[in-house]
Amino acid sequence: MYSDYEWGRTGSPPVNIASTDRAHRIDAMDEIKRALEVAEQIPFRFLVQHIGNPDEEFDERKFEAAMTCVEHLRAFR
């Protein structure tokens, strides 16, 4: 299933809607939209979106970026 021994964690960078780089946020939202489209075909009760990366400190700019992304994702569905 994965091409590495770390369950895919050594590959590409994580999806992060709290990134301060606009291009990274757009890429992250695109990936999440694809996941939402797949999730429509699979019965589930909850879908969790983690915001930010582990060990990151709170940053108001990152928080605002993440909330903007969440609003766009809510409008998507």
C-alpha positions as protocol buffer text, in pm:
chain_id: "A"
residue {
  index: 1
  type: MET
  ca { x: 0 y: 0 z: 0 }
}
residue {
  index: 2
  type: TYR
  ca { x: 280 y: 245 z: 86 }
}
residue {
  index: 3
  type: SER
  ca { x: 617 y: 266 z: -84 }
}
residue {
  index: 4
  type: ASP
  ca { x: 807 y: 318 z: 242 }
}
residue {
  index: 5
  type: TYR
  ca { x: 826 y: 154 z: 584 }
}
residue {
  index: 6
  type: GLU
  ca { x: 679 y: 451 z: 768 }
}
residue {
  index: 7
  type: TRP
  ca { x: 320 y: 415 z: 640 }
}
residue {
  index: 8
  type: GLY
  ca { x: 363 y: 700 z: 394 }
}
residue {
  index: 9
  type: ARG
  ca { x: 491 y: 951 z: 647 }
}
residue {
  index: 10
  type: THR
  ca { x: 834 y: 993 z: 487 }
}
residue {
  index: 11
  type: GLY
  ca { x: 695 y: 1111 z: 154 }
}
residue {
  index: 12
  type: SER
  ca { x: 545 y: 1447 z: 78 }
}
residue {
  index: 13
  type: PRO
  ca { x: 498 y: 1721 z: 338 }
}
residue {
  index: 14
  type: PRO
  ca { x: 178 y: 1707 z: 546 }
}
residue {
  index: 15
  type: VAL
  ca { x: -141 y: 1880 z: 436 }
}
residue {
  index: 16
  type: ASN
  ca { x: -148 y: 2201 z: 639 }
}
residue {
  index: 17
  type: ILE
  ca { x: -426 y: 2458 z: 603 }
}
residue {
  index: 18
  type: ALA
  ca { x: -255 y: 2674 z: 865 }
}
residue {
  index: 19
  type: SER
  ca { x: 50 y: 2739 z: 648 }
}
residue {
  index: 20
  type: THR
  ca { x: 144 y: 3103 z: 603 }
}
residue {
  index: 21
  type: ASP
  ca { x: 235 y: 3030 z: 241 }
}
residue {
  index: 22
  type: ARG
  ca { x: -75 y: 3085 z: 27 }
}
residue {
  index: 23
  type: ALA
  ca { x: 29 y: 2832 z: -240 }
}
residue {
  index: 24
  type: HIS
  ca { x: 72 y: 2560 z: 25 }
}
residue {
  index: 25
  type: ARG
  ca { x: -272 y: 2640 z: 169 }
}
residue {
  index: 26
  type: ILE
  ca { x: -433 y: 2616 z: -174 }
}
residue {
  index: 27
  type: ASP
  ca { x: -263 y: 2281 z: -236 }
}
residue {
  index: 28
  type: ALA
  ca { x: -382 y: 2162 z: 106 }
}
residue {
  index: 29
  type: MET
  ca { x: -740 y: 2268 z: 34 }
}
residue {
  index: 30
  type: ASP
  ca { x: -732 y: 2094 z: -303 }
}
residue {
  index: 31
  type: GLU
  ca { x: -619 y: 1772 z: -134 }
}
residue {
  index: 32
  type: ILE
  ca { x: -891 y: 1803 z: 129 }
}
residue {
  index: 33
  type: LYS
  ca { x: -1154 y: 1863 z: -140 }
}
residue {
  index: 34
  type: ARG
  ca { x: -1046 y: 1542 z: -312 }
}
residue {
  index: 35
  type: ALA
  ca { x: -1076 y: 1359 z: 20 }
}
residue {
  index: 36
  type: LEU
  ca { x: -1425 y: 1503 z: 71 }
}
residue {
  index: 37
  type: GLU
  ca { x: -1531 y: 1383 z: -271 }
}
residue {
  index: 38
  type: VAL
  ca { x: -1411 y: 1032 z: -186 }
}
residue {
  index: 39
  type: ALA
  ca { x: -1578 y: 1052 z: 155 }
}
residue {
  index: 40
  type: GLU
  ca { x: -1914 y: 1105 z: -15 }
}
residue {
  index: 41
  type: GLN
  ca { x: -1891 y: 747 z: -141 }
}
residue {
  index: 42
  type: ILE
  ca { x: -1791 y: 597 z: 196 }
}
residue {
  index: 43
  type: PRO
  ca { x: -2028 y: 594 z: 492 }
}
residue {
  index: 44
  type: PHE
  ca { x: -1874 y: 770 z: 791 }
}
residue {
  index: 45
  type: ARG
  ca { x: -1999 y: 935 z: 1103 }
}
residue {
  index: 46
  type: PHE
  ca { x: -1726 y: 1194 z: 1163 }
}
residue {
  index: 47
  type: LEU
  ca { x: -1463 y: 1357 z: 946 }
}
residue {
  index: 48
  type: VAL
  ca { x: -1185 y: 1527 z: 1141 }
}
residue {
  index: 49
  type: GLN
  ca { x: -970 y: 1808 z: 1005 }
}
residue {
  index: 50
  type: HIS
  ca { x: -661 y: 1874 z: 1213 }
}
residue {
  index: 51
  type: ILE
  ca { x: -528 y: 2226 z: 1190 }
}
residue {
  index: 52
  type: GLY
  ca { x: -154 y: 2288 z: 1184 }
}
residue {
  index: 53
  type: ASN
  ca { x: 132 y: 2051 z: 1249 }
}
residue {
  index: 54
  type: PRO
  ca { x: 245 y: 1885 z: 1572 }
}
residue {
  index: 55
  type: ASP
  ca { x: 481 y: 2089 z: 1787 }
}
residue {
  index: 56
  type: GLU
  ca { x: 385 y: 2420 z: 1624 }
}
residue {
  index: 57
  type: GLU
  ca { x: 328 y: 2711 z: 1854 }
}
residue {
  index: 58
  type: PHE
  ca { x: 14 y: 2924 z: 1828 }
}
residue {
  index: 59
  type: ASP
  ca { x: 43 y: 3202 z: 1574 }
}
residue {
  index: 60
  type: GLU
  ca { x: -242 y: 3443 z: 1502 }
}
residue {
  index: 61
  type: ARG
  ca { x: -156 y: 3454 z: 1129 }
}
residue {
  index: 62
  type: LYS
  ca { x: -168 y: 3075 z: 1102 }
}
residue {
  index: 63
  type: PHE
  ca { x: -496 y: 3066 z: 1291 }
}
residue {
  index: 64
  type: GLU
  ca { x: -653 y: 3324 z: 1057 }
}
residue {
  index: 65
  type: ALA
  ca { x: -523 y: 3135 z: 752 }
}
residue {
  index: 66
  type: ALA
  ca { x: -672 y: 2810 z: 883 }
}
residue {
  index: 67
  type: MET
  ca { x: -1010 y: 2969 z: 957 }
}
residue {
  index: 68
  type: THR
  ca { x: -1021 y: 3116 z: 606 }
}
residue {
  index: 69
  type: CYS
  ca { x: -951 y: 2771 z: 463 }
}
residue {
  index: 70
  type: VAL
  ca { x: -1220 y: 2614 z: 680 }
}
residue {
  index: 71
  type: GLU
  ca { x: -1472 y: 2868 z: 550 }
}
residue {
  index: 72
  type: HIS
  ca { x: -1378 y: 2786 z: 190 }
}
residue {
  index: 73
  type: LEU
  ca { x: -1407 y: 2414 z: 262 }
}
residue {
  index: 74
  type: ARG
  ca { x: -1748 y: 2461 z: 424 }
}
residue {
  index: 75
  type: ALA
  ca { x: -1865 y: 2641 z: 110 }
}
residue {
  index: 76
  type: PHE
  ca { x: -1732 y: 2355 z: -102 }
}
residue {
  index: 77
  type: ARG
  ca { x: -1990 y: 2114 z: 39 }
}
